[in-house]
Amino acid sequence: MKDLKYRAYVKRTPYLFLAPYFCLVCIFFIYPLISAFLLSFQQTNGPKSKAFVGLSNYSFVLTDPDFHKAVKNTAIYAVFSIFLQLPISLGLAMLLNTAKDKTKGFFRLIIFSPNLVGQIFVGVIFSVLFVPRYGLFNRFMQSLIYWGLENRWLENPTLVLPAVIITALWMYVGFNMIYFLAGLQSVDKSLVEAARIDGANPWQVFWNVTLPAIKPVATFVVVMSTIGSFQLFELPFSLLKGEFGPSSSGLFIVSYLYQMAFRAGDLGTGAAVGWILTLMIMIISLTQIKMSGTLEEGK
Amino acid sequence: MEFPYGKAPFWILVMAIITGLAMMLSRTFTNAGRPDLVFVVFAPRHYEAYLKLIPEFERKHNVKVQLQQVHQRPLQTRLQSALLADTDVPDMVEIMNPFMGAFMKGPLDDVGFVDLTDRVKAEKLDEKMVESRFSIWSSRGRIFALPHDVHPVALAYRRDIVEHLGIDVNKIETWDDFVRIAHEKIVKDVDGDGIIDRYALDLSISGTSFFPIILLQRGGRYFDSQGNLTMDTDITIDTILWYIRQSRGKTRISFPAGEGQPFYKALSDGIILFNFVPDWRSKVFEIDAEDLKGKMALMPLPAWEKGGRRTSTWGGTGLAITEKSKNKELAWELAKFLYLNKKDFSDRFAMLNVIPPLKEAWDLPAFQVEDEYYSGQKIGQIYAELAPETPPDYVGAYYEMVDGKTREVLIDGGVYYEKYGDKGLREFVTEKLKQKAAYVRRVMNRNVFLREGEVEITDANSSKENAG
């Protein structure tokens, strides 16, 4: 009898240990998740007014030209993140990987340092740098290529997105560089040496040895950058001083969600945008992982 | 006796019990020390002014008032979220125009603020104060906040340069006069390097802040008093066209000086000579562009036609009492104490240059003082003379969206103008504005809480108050 009791006690113990975590997850993750899902089928206006509207929130969002604009802006930003930001990060990481230990640490800190200050701070600083005639960025461009002194980066609809991309570039290049650097440092040096002895040129070494070796890191960085791009909010929000740019040129998906939920007070539509965004990120991330072949290798 | 799950879980449990008890106790003590009124403001200078006045109110009524300061944007979003989630809210809040609209999305019964209409009328405040100022705090004919200010707009200009150029501002009666003089005497490439060194006016190309000022002065508006959308009128179209011509292309008379340091640099350097300056901004100029003391002066806005309105309005603060407040009567008393306190008006004007909406206060000596910064002009008197003309600016639930969409037309029209010039511009702007208005109506139509009969979501021309 005692033995049976003891066995039941032992069986129960792990669940009791797990209980606090499980409770927290239920309260702060599962319950809000279900609530948000239900909310996405409702229109609310305070505790007194709640109305079931079926798929109306989803159909409104999917046919809203502003949402289309937000998706377009986000997609362009994501493309630049991956095809401009990441190659620069990788390039810098490779440069630093060949540098001496002392200089490596110094430059790593310098290039990474924009990340220490946070998106809001960077947004505010760049909003001043982009000022026409007096902004440092405009002055720099004028003295470099005799163009851009009067550029209204944050007021001209065609220049807002480039301004966001430039700002993000300054901020995130160093961050991604750290991942690549870690990946490069784990590349087996004997493989590189063997390739060189076999007559491979630097490009061939990079393409056939280094890149396959850092593929898991690269996949991780690409997926995280894409997710980060789709969740972009604070940087353009602070850069554009709490607005979404002229003609919504600085409107991104999360900004659209914020606008709907907290400016227009339509929490139901905000929740619908949240679910659409989740679905988009899931599909894109899974596609990226699948394409990189990492999933296959893991099997 | 040993705890059956070991030492670590035992200490975790002990800590959980201690922190739980501490939280319960702190809540009990907080409730015991809860003030009779919690009042939240966003403007630091209002906070300082009220901090001095509230002790007198506390003594008089034997109550405790807690004053808090929160930045305007978080104040609006937090308050909105708290009202939506039915959680704790302060008893009284100062709200900035046009954020009030966000609280007016549902039926009047669901607005989280006390309907002050009957109180305002009983005390005849609608007669004692500038009537148009109630417009920004009203929805469907009901008043939900007490106006703190009037904020009439004047033009502040670089008197030294303007006089040097031989311009007599008294002869500028209309905007047509202003544009003509700007072309003749102001807009110039002084050093011949191909870059214009002097412009007449500060106008952002996106129309932020400035476009509504001009639209309101002209008699246009986004909503009428009943909350009907009136964004797509002929007045709006004409104003957009005027704004585009003055802010875009080679013949523009304005420069987008931005804000903060770059703006004051442009002002100090004489790149822009005239600026839209409501009473509150006149003090900001005094503080942020101190070196221009004695070089600036004020003039009324040029009218749209001779003898027309010479002012507009920019901004506004209102005091609202929340429906959840347990001390509504006390809150109303405090509102009156702060907003109708003649003793404070003089101090407030000296500190903020803001004239109150209470008309009888304008005769106070403080408003007749000569201001050295504005070349010895009596700016209190200037603003008080403009105040009765201040146009109404009715707020609707979708005010921010309408403002944004109208300015999108302004920007798209500006791009068109720079590409093709004046040809076809009116048709382009009219079409775009119709599209944007249709979009806003679609959004408004989705709102199941705007009860039938309360707001008619029809086209702008059906509004009886449509000035266009």
Interface residues (C-beta under 8 A of the other chain):
Chain A: Y9 T13 L16 F17 Q43 T44 N45 G46 P47 K48 S49 A51 V53 S56 F60 P65 V128 V131 P132 R133 Y134 G135 L149 E150 R152 E155 N156 P157 G242 E243 F244 P246 S247 S248 F262 R263 A264 G265 D266 L267
Chain B: P4 Y5 P9 R73 T77 Q80 S81 L83 L84 A85 D86 A102 F103 K105 G106 P107 D109 D110 G112 I195 S204 I205 S206 T208 P256 G258 G260 Q261 P262 K265 A266 I271 Y398 E400 M401 G404 R407 E408 I411 D412 V415 Y439 V443 R446 N447 V448 F449
